[in-house]
Amino acid sequence: MHEIARVIGIVLYIETLLILVRVALSWFPGIDPWNPLVRFLRAVVDPVLRPFRSIMPTFGGIDFSPILAIIVLGWVSRLITNLADNASFDPGQEIGYALSEIVLTVTIVFCVVVLLRILISLFQADPWHPVVQAIRQMSNPLIRPFAAVVPRSRGVDLAAVVALVVYVVFYFVARRILSVWVLGL
């Protein structure tokens, strides 16, 4: 049973790596979609992502389905390993663990997107560059609630700084609350 669990764990790990490669390739629009390696990658990864795309909507142009897929694959791998080791299985704790991973990972993505916006404002990047426009488009929904309260500035995007601080504080508070809830720490 341990060998089967180990093989399944390796397959799930490889699928996770392929999902990460697929996400990384999506950041480079110049890659030929008809390249045999890209087609193979899409053929292996997209069927796994498809159900998650129907569950997780995009937010500000960010597709969160790979994050959800990676968390679920890790959870399934952990579950199979625990069952093979005859470890205890608490469904409530496992679901809580998966939900906490989703909340924390999405919060980290929000922080990274807002941080990128701060960096492009600090370095006064060309506002017409496609990457800058993509970052601004992705971050607009994350910053909009703070832009109404924070005054505009010519230098640093103050609304983005306030948003980043709020998201980072939220991350640490949520991590603490979720660790108490899930693990009982």
C-alpha positions as CSV (number, residue, x, y, z in Angstrom):
1,M,0.0,0.0,0.0
2,H,2.9,2.3,0.8
3,E,4.4,1.9,-2.7
4,I,1.1,2.7,-4.4
5,A,0.6,5.8,-2.2
6,R,4.2,6.8,-3.0
7,V,3.6,6.5,-6.8
8,I,0.4,8.4,-6.6
9,G,2.2,11.1,-4.6
10,I,4.9,11.4,-7.2
11,V,2.3,11.6,-10.0
12,L,0.4,14.4,-8.1
13,Y,3.7,16.2,-7.5
14,I,4.6,16.1,-11.2
15,E,1.2,17.4,-12.1
16,T,1.7,20.2,-9.6
17,L,5.0,21.1,-11.3
18,L,3.3,21.0,-14.7
19,I,0.6,23.4,-13.5
20,L,3.3,25.8,-12.3
21,V,5.0,25.6,-15.7
22,R,1.7,26.2,-17.4
23,V,1.1,29.3,-15.3
24,A,4.6,30.6,-15.9
25,L,4.2,30.1,-19.7
26,S,1.0,32.1,-19.6
27,W,3.0,35.1,-18.5
28,F,4.8,35.1,-21.9
29,P,2.3,35.9,-24.6
30,G,4.9,35.5,-27.4
31,I,5.2,31.7,-26.9
32,D,3.8,29.7,-29.8
33,P,0.6,27.9,-28.7
34,W,1.2,25.3,-31.4
35,N,4.6,24.3,-30.2
36,P,4.4,20.5,-29.4
37,L,5.7,21.0,-25.9
38,V,3.1,23.7,-25.2
39,R,0.3,21.5,-26.7
40,F,1.4,18.5,-24.6
41,L,1.5,20.7,-21.4
42,R,-2.0,22.0,-22.2
43,A,-3.3,18.5,-22.8
44,V,-1.9,17.2,-19.5
45,V,-2.8,20.3,-17.3
46,D,-6.0,21.8,-18.7
47,P,-8.2,18.8,-17.9
48,V,-7.1,19.1,-14.3
49,L,-7.7,22.8,-14.2
50,R,-11.0,22.8,-16.1
51,P,-13.2,21.7,-13.0
52,F,-11.5,24.3,-10.9
53,R,-12.0,27.1,-13.4
54,S,-15.8,26.4,-13.2
55,I,-15.5,26.8,-9.4
56,M,-13.1,29.8,-9.0
57,P,-13.9,32.9,-11.0
58,T,-11.1,35.2,-12.2
59,F,-10.6,38.3,-10.1
60,G,-9.0,41.3,-11.8
61,G,-7.8,39.2,-14.6
62,I,-6.1,36.7,-12.3
63,D,-7.0,33.0,-12.7
64,F,-7.1,31.4,-9.3
65,S,-7.9,27.9,-10.6
66,P,-4.3,26.8,-10.6
67,I,-3.9,27.8,-6.9
68,L,-7.0,25.8,-6.0
69,A,-5.9,22.9,-8.1
70,I,-2.4,22.8,-6.5
71,I,-3.9,23.0,-3.0
72,V,-6.4,20.2,-3.8
73,L,-3.6,18.0,-5.3
74,G,-1.5,18.6,-2.2
75,W,-4.4,17.7,0.0
76,V,-5.2,14.5,-1.9
77,S,-1.5,13.5,-1.8
78,R,-1.5,14.1,2.0
79,L,-4.7,12.2,2.4
80,I,-3.5,9.2,0.5
81,T,-0.2,9.2,2.5
82,N,-2.1,9.4,5.8
83,L,-4.4,6.5,4.8
84,A,-1.5,4.4,3.7
85,D,0.2,5.1,7.0
86,N,-3.0,4.2,8.9
87,A,-2.9,7.7,10.4
88,S,-6.1,9.3,11.8
89,F,-8.3,11.1,9.4
90,D,-10.5,13.9,10.5
91,P,-12.6,15.2,7.6
92,G,-13.4,18.5,9.3
93,Q,-9.8,19.2,10.0
94,E,-8.8,18.3,6.5
95,I,-11.4,20.6,4.9
96,G,-10.4,23.3,7.3
97,Y,-6.8,22.9,6.3
98,A,-7.7,23.1,2.6
99,L,-9.8,26.2,3.1
100,S,-7.2,27.9,5.2
101,E,-4.6,27.2,2.5
102,I,-6.9,28.8,-0.2
103,V,-7.5,31.9,1.9
104,L,-3.8,32.4,2.8
105,T,-2.6,31.7,-0.8
106,V,-5.1,34.1,-2.4
107,T,-4.1,36.7,0.2
108,I,-0.4,36.3,-0.8
109,V,-1.3,36.7,-4.5
110,F,-3.1,39.9,-3.6
111,C,-0.1,41.1,-1.7
112,V,2.3,40.3,-4.6
113,V,0.0,42.0,-7.2
114,V,-0.3,45.2,-5.1
115,L,3.5,45.1,-4.4
116,L,4.2,45.0,-8.1
117,R,1.9,48.0,-8.5
118,I,3.9,49.9,-5.8
119,L,7.1,49.0,-7.6
120,I,6.0,50.3,-11.0
121,S,4.9,53.5,-9.4
122,L,8.2,53.9,-7.5
123,F,10.2,53.3,-10.6
124,Q,7.9,55.4,-12.7
125,A,7.5,52.6,-15.3
126,D,6.2,53.5,-18.7
127,P,2.4,53.5,-18.2
128,W,1.8,52.3,-21.8
129,H,4.0,49.2,-21.5
130,P,1.8,46.0,-21.7
131,V,3.2,44.6,-18.5
132,V,2.5,47.8,-16.5
133,Q,-1.0,48.0,-17.9
134,A,-1.6,44.3,-17.0
135,I,-0.4,44.9,-13.4
136,R,-2.5,48.0,-13.1
137,Q,-5.6,46.2,-14.5
138,M,-5.1,43.3,-12.1
139,S,-4.5,45.5,-9.1
140,N,-7.3,48.0,-9.7
141,P,-10.0,45.9,-8.0
142,L,-7.7,45.4,-5.0
143,I,-6.9,49.0,-4.6
144,R,-10.2,50.6,-5.5
145,P,-11.6,50.5,-1.9
146,F,-8.6,52.3,-0.6
147,A,-8.3,54.9,-3.4
148,A,-11.6,56.5,-2.2
149,V,-10.1,57.1,1.2
150,V,-6.4,57.9,0.5
151,P,-5.4,61.1,-1.3
152,R,-3.7,60.8,-4.7
153,S,0.0,61.4,-4.9
154,R,2.4,62.1,-7.8
155,G,5.1,59.8,-6.5
156,V,4.2,56.6,-4.7
157,D,0.7,55.1,-5.2
158,L,-0.5,55.7,-1.6
159,A,-3.7,53.8,-2.1
160,A,-1.6,50.7,-3.1
161,V,0.7,51.2,0.0
162,V,-2.3,51.3,2.3
163,A,-3.8,48.3,0.5
164,L,-0.6,46.3,0.9
165,V,-0.4,47.1,4.6
166,V,-4.1,46.0,5.0
167,Y,-3.6,42.8,3.1
168,V,-0.4,41.9,4.9
169,V,-2.1,42.5,8.3
170,F,-5.1,40.5,7.1
171,Y,-2.8,37.6,6.1
172,F,-1.1,37.4,9.6
173,V,-4.4,37.8,11.4
174,A,-6.1,35.2,9.2
175,R,-3.1,32.8,9.5
176,R,-3.4,33.0,13.3
177,I,-7.1,32.6,13.4
178,L,-7.1,29.7,10.9
179,S,-4.3,27.9,12.7
180,V,-6.3,28.1,15.9
181,W,-9.4,26.9,14.1
182,V,-7.8,24.1,12.0
183,L,-5.0,22.9,14.2
184,G,-6.3,23.9,17.6
185,L,-3.0,25.7,18.4
